[in-house]
Amino acid sequence: MTIMKCGCLVLIIILLSILPLHAYAKNDLYIPQWIKNTAKWWHDGKATDKKILVAISWLIQAKKIDYHQTDAEDKIPSWVKNIAFFWVSNKISNNEFRNAIQYLLQSNTIKITDDTISIIDARGLNNVKYKGNSSLFDTYAYARDIVNIKGVQTALEAHFDLRPELDDVYGKIAIWDKPHSAAVIVPLFTSTAYWESSFYTYYRGECDSRCLTKEIQFDKPLRYSASGNAVAVLSILGYDTITDLDVDENPDILKHYDKIILLHNEYVTKKEYDAILHHPKVVYLYANPLYAEVRVNYDNSTITLLRGHGYPEKNITNSFGWKFDNRKAEYDTNCANKSFYKVDNGIMQDCYPENIIYNNMTLLKIIKDY
């Protein structure tokens, strides 16, 4: 047995020994969703080693992992995918994932060169402190997402960290005491649909039907259209995150959770749609979910629009004919005087809270208490 295989065996034993521990504790590390999506895709053989090494390099650059570079070529053993699987399956916490990766780096089992780390700066993935306007969280952004809008430096996608002085507040809105009891469905398909050139390029008449098939953008920012703020906030408050893809691959995954939080999941598959409607406790947090039907091609990692948004016939709006379709409320971003109301399998609100969720303790408490 080689030293590397022995190290693998020891590490897997360590990981298995901690699986019963609760993930997403109060002091759990925040790791952006794009890294989790990348880890899943890499485990499934749909992303290269380079992509996961860039993700690990981000953790180093952001000082989430303590690592001092040695002279070596980028490398990563295939068995490390077991760790990625444990993490993306919510079986180990962000802290436990970080500790495992840090151990592998320090033992030179994983090696990363300065060239890989430099990709972080080249792609604008380095952190920039961003003031934002959140009263509940510290806010930062990536350099690539800071833009000047009418003279104001604005983040197209923000990320959030806890403030130690607000522990009592978090106790009222976080679910750290009930790990793995609720999950957020990350709108991965919707995020993909909004990246150019894709569905909206077609809707504007700037592309033919070839734009109605799009490679899944698993490592791109979620941004406004895919509820990026909600994903970031709810994940650090203890909610598990799963993606549309997870639900399509295994609809029974929803049965593991007492409560499901639906965001702007505008584009879903029929299997995902059915699984959501059959869950007994869903919080429909954003207007315009479950609107258009897509199909996943697992051979080439794409989604294709099947129905909705006037396609394939102009008279088709909501592809599923869902009776609680509230797409018109998508443009209410203030959510003023809005409250949740009962629907068949949960509660729904008619607005789009992307610009308030990081500030609205009342909203976060309703989500927790339901």
Secondary structure, DSSP 8 states (H G I E B T S, - for coil): --HHHHHHHHHHHHHHHHTTS-SS-TT-----HHHHHHHHHHHTT-S-HHHHHHHHHHHHHTTSS-----S---B--GGGHHHHHHHHTTSS-HHHHHHHHHHHHHTTSSB--HHHHHHHHHTT-SEEE---S-SSSEEEEEGGGEEEETTEEEESSEEEE--GGGHHHHHHH--TTSTTSEEEEE-HHHHHHHSSSSHHHHHTTSS-GGGGEEE--TTS--TGGGTHHHHHHHHHTT-EEEEHHHHHH-GGGGGG-SEEEE-S--EE-HHHHHHHHHSS-EEE-SSS-S-EEEEEETTTTEEEEEE-SS-SSTT--STT--TT--GGGGG--S-TT---EEETTEEE-SS-GGGTTTT-HHHHHHHHH-
